[in-house]
Amino acid sequence: MELKITTLIENQPDDTGKLAYEHGLSLYIEFDGKRILFDTGQTGAFADNARKLGVDLSALSAVILSHGHYDHSGGVPRLLPLLTAGTPVYTGKGFFDLKYKRLDPVLSGSEDTLFQYNGNPFPPDIFCAYPVSLTQVDSPFLQLTSRIFLLGSFPRSTSFEQANPRFFVNSSSGFCQDDFPDELALGLLTEKGLVLVSGCAHPGIINMLHAAADRMKAPAYAVIGGTHLVEAGTERLEKTLEAFRELGLSRIAVSHCTGRAGEERIRNTFPNQFIRNNTGCVFQL
């Protein structure tokens, strides 16, 4: 049973220079008879790349939006008119929360605490204008097929992967830390083991891998997508690499918010497992 994941857009340019790239992530997944779009990047450029790569977005089996940050959901207004009526769209509960990032006072030039909006660049009712089937997932485990699973509600089981203190949600009671209850990942049960597809891994990529392996009762074989190691210190990065080794990962195709330094450290540590997952990359099993 073949798995094929095409990176429609990512931070880094493709090898030919013919595709658009941006700070964002969008993956096209073909597996178990399904065609799934995982995230939509920051703008609608992923759709232009899809056309150039021969991907028909009107024939999608499902759309998954990993969390409510602009660099993963920004292409939604471009996507919705392309979808066939009834196409399932999955988000996590909390996807429509007003999400912000706290700015560094030195960089913002202010002694006051300032917040920058980095949530969805569209109103929640945008989905009402199109005949899609929107589902907000509020469970740890949702089976889409016998081999495809939506995963959420990730416990923080490691000591080194704690909530990022710079991310907040603005509610009626004011700003509070964002624990990302809306974060969804995709678990693909292949013949070689579990492949975890991650958007940004705000709950921690190791926390998510452990939860996925436990829930799906399968060893982790590969991880693809974002890991948000871009702001990780040396200690967290080294402990993440140690955990990758303990998990016995055979393929590590991480990118986007992993950061250049993190990618290079992973590449140097796992030269035989690392895959440069830039725009246009095709991952196959």
N, C-alpha and C positions, 0 to 999 in steps of 0.2 A: 504494500500500500504506500504510494508515493506521497511525500509531503513537499510542497513547493511554496516558498515564501519570497515574494518580491518586494524589495524596499522601494516604494513609490517616491518617497522624499525623505530626506534626512539632512543633517547639518553640512555634510561634506559632499562635494560634487561627484558626479559619476565619472567613470573612467574615460568616456568618450567626449564629455563636455557638451552633450546635446540635451541634457535634462536640467530642469530647474532644481535648485536646492535652497534650503532655508533652515533656520532654527526651528525644528519641528520633526514630527515623525508620522509616517503613514505606511502601513504594511498591507500587502495583498496576499491572502493565504488560500491555497488550494489544498484541500485535505478531506478525506472521507466523503467524497462526492459533493463537498460544499465549497463555495467561493465567498470568503469573508474579508471585509475591509476592517482593519484594526487601526483606528485613528485617522485623522484627516489633515495633519500638518497645521501650519499657522495660517496659510492662505488657501486659495483654490488651486495653487500650482500643482498639487498632487494629481489633480484631474487631467491636466495637460500632459503630465508624465505618463499617466495611465493610458491615455490615447496613443502616445508615441510607443508605448510598450505593448500595445495590443490588448489591454485590459478593458473589458466592457463593464463599466460601473452600473449599467442598467440591469445586469444579469447577476447581481450579488444575492447570495443566500441570506446574508445578515451583515449588519454594521455594528461594531463594538467601539465605544468611546471610553478609553481607559480611565479618564478623569477630566474634571472641568477646568483645565488650563488651556489658554489660547493657542499654545503651540501644538496641541493635540486635537482641539475641536474647532479651530478657526476656519477650516475648510467646509464645515457643515452647510453654510448657506449655498455654497457652490454644489455640494453633493445632492441635497434634497430634491432639486428638480430633475435629477438624473435617475432617481430610483424608481423602480417598478412599484405600483400600488401594492400595499401589504408587506413590503420589505420590513423585517424585524430590525429594530434599532435598540441596542442595549446600552444603558448607562448604569452607574452605581447610584445608590441613594445618597444625595448630597451633591450630585453633579451640578445642580443649578444654584448652589450656594455662591455667595459673592466672595470670591477668593482674591486675596491680596498678598503681596510680598513686602516685608518691612525693608526700607532702604537703609543703607549704611549712612550714618550721619556725615561721615567724612566725604563720601561720594556725592551726597545730596546737597552738601553745603549748608546744612541746617542743624542746629542743636536740638530741634524738636524731632519727635518720632514721626516719620512720614511713611505712608503706605502707598504702594503702587498697585493698581488693579491689574491682575493677570488671569482673570477668569474667562469665561466664555464671551466672545465678542458678538453675542446675539441674545435676544430675549428668549425666555423659556417657551413662549407661545409660538415660536417659529415653526415648531413641529406640527402645530394644529393646522397650518396652511397646506400641508402635504399629506397624502393618504398612506403614511407609513405606520407601522405598529411599534409604538414606543413602550419599552418596558424598563422600569427602574428596579434594578436588582438589589435586594436587601437580604442576601443570604450568602453563606460561605461557599456554596457549591450549587451550580445549576448545569444540568446535563443537557447539551444541545443535540448530540448524537451519542452513539455508543463509544466514540473516541474523542469527542470534542466537549470540553467543559469550561464554563465560566467560573472564575474563582474570585472571591472577594472576602471582606472582613478578616484581614490578615492580623494575627496576634504578633506582638513584638516579643519574640522568643529569645532573641540574642541581646547581649548586654551592650554591644557596640553599635547597634542600629536603632537610634532613638529619633524622635520627631525633630524635624528641622525647625529651629526656633525662629526662622525668618518667614514662615508661611502662616497666614492668618485667614480667618473667615470673619466677615462683618455681618453681624446679626442684629436683632432688635436690642440685644443687651450689650452691643459694642463689639470690639475686636477680640477674638479668642483664637488660640492656636489651632491650626488646621491639622487634624489627625488623619485626614484623607480617608474617611469612611467610604467615599465613592470610588476608590481605586479598584479597578478590575484588571485581571490578567486572564490569559487564555492558556488552558492546559490541553496539549495535544498528545494523545496516547498512541505512540508509534510502536512498530515492532522492535525498535532499539531501546525504547524507554520513553520517559516523559520529556516533552519539549515545552518549556515555559516561554510564553510571549508576554513581554512586559512593556508598558508605555513609559513610565518614569520610575517605577518602584519606590515611590515615596515611603511606603511602610518598611522598606529595606529589602534588597534583592535576596538576601539569604533568608530572612524571615519568610519571604514569599516562596522561595524554593522549598524550604522545609515544610511549609503548610501544604503546598501543592503535592509534594511527594507523599505526605501523610494521607491527604484526602483521596488521592487517586491510587494509592497503594502500588506505586510504581517508582523505580529508581529514576533520578533525574539524569537525562542524557545530554540535553542541550538547553541553553538559554539564549534568547534573541530579543533585542530591543534596548530600552533605556534602563539605566541602573541608578541614576542620580548620585554617582560618585564624584561628580565635578567639584563638589564642595567638601568632599571627605578629606579628613586629615590623614597623615601617614599611618597612624595606628589603625584607623578603621579600614583603610585600603588594604593594609597587610593582613588584617583579620579576615577580610572578604576573600582575599586570594587563598588564604589557608582553608577557608570554608569551601571554596570552589574545588580545591584539591581533595578535601575530605568527601565531598559529594561525588567525586570521580567524573566530573563533566567531560564529555568527549568533544563538544562543540560549544564555543563561547563567541557568539556573534553580537556583541554589545556595542552600542554607539550612542548617538544623540547626547543625552545628559550625562553620559559616562565621563566626558571630558577627555581632551587630548592626552593629558598626563596619565589619567586612569587607563585609557586604551593602550598607551605605550607600555605601562607597567604590566598589564594583563598579557599583552603580546610577548613581552620579554620573558614572562614567567611561564606562559603556556604557548610556546611557539607552534606546536602541532595542533592545538585545539582552537586557537584564535582565528576568527574570520573578520576581515575588515568590512563591516556592514555599512557601507556608504550608499548614497542614492544609486539606485539601479542594481544593487547587489541581489543575486538570486541564491537563496539557501535551499538546498534539496537533500532529501534523505530517500 
